[in-house]
């Protein structure tokens, strides 16, 4: 009898141990490891996905889009979720324009999930949003509606990333980048993913929008004028800067390099050059600032050739003038005829420290502070590194000094702005996605460089340089007065100055009274005539004429001199680049009181977005873009009448 009892006890103990083991395991799974197993189960049937945020847009000062983000879609179809498969099939084919035969094969194959990569734009997928069983997966793509307009300045994104990689896309990356959202998707056993609105964790927040100071129409005038000039002169490259001297706003920045293998870049910010005679005005400012030269002081012109003593041991430096002078020259005559000899002689009245401080105060040798990455500071050596007599004369003639076109524009802007140097800027406003203004840029004074009286005397010196007998007469307009200074400098390459290679420059202030624009035109190594007065000056005149003719660039005609707004006379005959007319395209239209008659909406279907924009703007109409690619339709339709300045919705795919 003992043996059965022992067996029963053993069995009971075994059951007890088994129950204890089960309880221990249950405690381990449910309590100790419960959270880990819960997460594993959740991950097998759900997936957390980052929802990308739309990158903010870049606009010109008038609202013309320069960089926008378009949303594209991939389409997933779950046939077993469709309420009416036949009707859904027809709508999908009609909206997405996919092959009916190919899609029918997918349906007949009995697949539980059909994936259409596309990508498809918002217009195409709009009719599908209400269909049960059709799932949309959105993605973003950066789009530049104006193509290559201002692209070295705007820059681009990093490859395979939505982050800024160059230019303003990089500089404003933290402003343009939105905050990604997070969603939880459901997964079935086959791994297909389904939207579950109730499980969305956080919506994406779009990035802010930036309104630039750039004027798209003036930018196009600058780029086309520069391209035509380089082609005619067979030059290696060049730059153009338009700046508002009252605000420091950069209105247009054109750069072009035509040397084989050259990488397109914003050389207006990155490439210093020796400005030649355009820098003579700043040495003249030092003369007046320290009172070492007055209007009656003269120096002998040396008949156009002078062996300048540079040390006490008899060493000399040859200095020549293009326009030889038999007698004496005042400071005004030295600027008007761009005399190297007179400026070198006058410069000996300054100490190196005085000359350096004046150039430094005009902003040379330091970044301007404009919102552009990798801006060059230029080159301005401190006085203790100068060869006293040699360097003073070099600086007075615009050598041994490296400036960028933007630095030169800002310095001339100080002269136009009664002696106050303003920080150049590319940003006008920052707006949130709803259009609310978050930041508005105000003019930022850097310092007062010279008094208003001295600035006025410097403008008078510039007036003489473009009047009869001056070197810049080819920049002058018929009905408005332009102030300016020419510059021609030998190019410094590989450790020395190269014979026969020059940089031609013209710096202009327009108009003479109450200036609104500073214009810098630089031509690298033009063939044929290389003097700034015969190359860069006429290019400046042509661009100003085109800007005035457009009547929609950033020029306040109410501030122009009374009685000087008549039609512009035809430019004088020239062998330079002004012989080729520039076509001006009106960008955002601003209706005038006389423009009240309706206009006809042009036919743009089948054209590119760029061509459509040009056609509409020529009619005085605005464009509201939906999608990208080729235009499929417009609202109002082609042939309909619309009020001048009205917006036409353009649908493209």
Order of alpha helices (4+ residues) and beta strands (2+ residues): alpha-alpha-beta-beta-beta-alpha-alpha-beta-alpha-beta-alpha-beta-beta-alpha-alpha-beta-beta-beta-alpha-beta-beta-alpha-alpha-beta-beta-beta-beta-alpha-alpha-alpha-alpha-alpha-beta-beta-beta-beta-alpha-beta-beta-beta-alpha-beta-alpha-beta-beta-beta-beta
